[in-house]
Amino acid sequence: METSEFDIADYLDSNEMIAEYLNTVLEEGNDAEIVTAIGHIAKAIGMTKIAEETGMSRPSLYKALSKGSKPQFSTIMKVLKAVGGQIHINPLIA
């Protein structure tokens, strides 16, 4: 029996799924997991499309969103905008 590696990008096929995934990672993950999640979302939408919308090259995107990378905040904001996302701040309830 042959198996294939699980790739979350294969399941991020709607804006709702993308938003739910990213919100979960933002709530529960650390900074590295958030960068990785944004990379999964970019892959699901298409790196070429994201590259065009951000003005970045595909290799730069792959490098910035790869595991262990530490992209600049401006890069994260460009990619979030390109994938149709935005950041909202809600007060924490103590």
N, C-alpha and C positions, 0 to 999 in steps of 0.2 A: 504494500500500500504506500503510495507516494503522497506526501503532504506538501502544502505550500506555506510559506511564511505569512503570518498575519500582517496585513498592512491596513491601518486605520483609515488611510486616505481613500481606500476602496469603498468605505461606508459613509464618507462625508459627501453625500450626494444631494443635499438640499441646504438652503440657508438656515433652516431650523436645526438640522443636525449639526451644522458647523457651529452655530451659536451655542447650542447645548454642550457640545464638546469643549469649546473654548471656555465657556463659563465654568464648567466643572473643573477644568485644569487651573483656571485662575483662582478658584475658591480653595482647591485642595493641593495644588502643586507648588513646586518651588520655581525659582527663576529659570533654571535649566529646562525643566519640564514645560514651562510656558513657551520658551523659544522653540523647543522641539514640536510642540503642538501647533504653533503658528507655521512651522515648516510643513507639517502634515497637511494643514489646510491649504497652504500655497500649492503643494503637490497635487492635492485633490482638484483644485481649480485649474491648475496648469501653470507651470513655472514661466513659460513663454509669455502668457497673458499677464502674469504678475510683474514680470520684468518690464514689459512694455508700459504698464500703468505706473510703475514706480520710477522708471528711468534708470533702473539698475540692470546690469548684465545678468544673465542666467547663472554663470559661474559665481558671481558675487552673491547672488541670492542663496545658492546652495551652500556656499561657505558661511554666510551670515546665519543661516538657519539650521546648520548641521549640529549634531550632538556635541556638546562641549564648547560651542562658540559663545562669544560674549558680544553680540551686536550692539551698536549704538542705539539709544532710545529712538532717535530719528528714523533709523531703519525699521524698527518695529512699528512705528507709527505709519510709515509709508506703506508697509505691507498690510497692516490692519485696514487702512483706508482702501487699498487695492482689492482686498477680499470682501469689502463691504461691511467691515466691522468698525466699532468705535468703543472707547472706554467710557464707562459711566461710574461715578463714585457714589456709593450709598453709605450713609453713616452706619457704623457698627452699633448694635444694640448691646449695651453692657449688662 
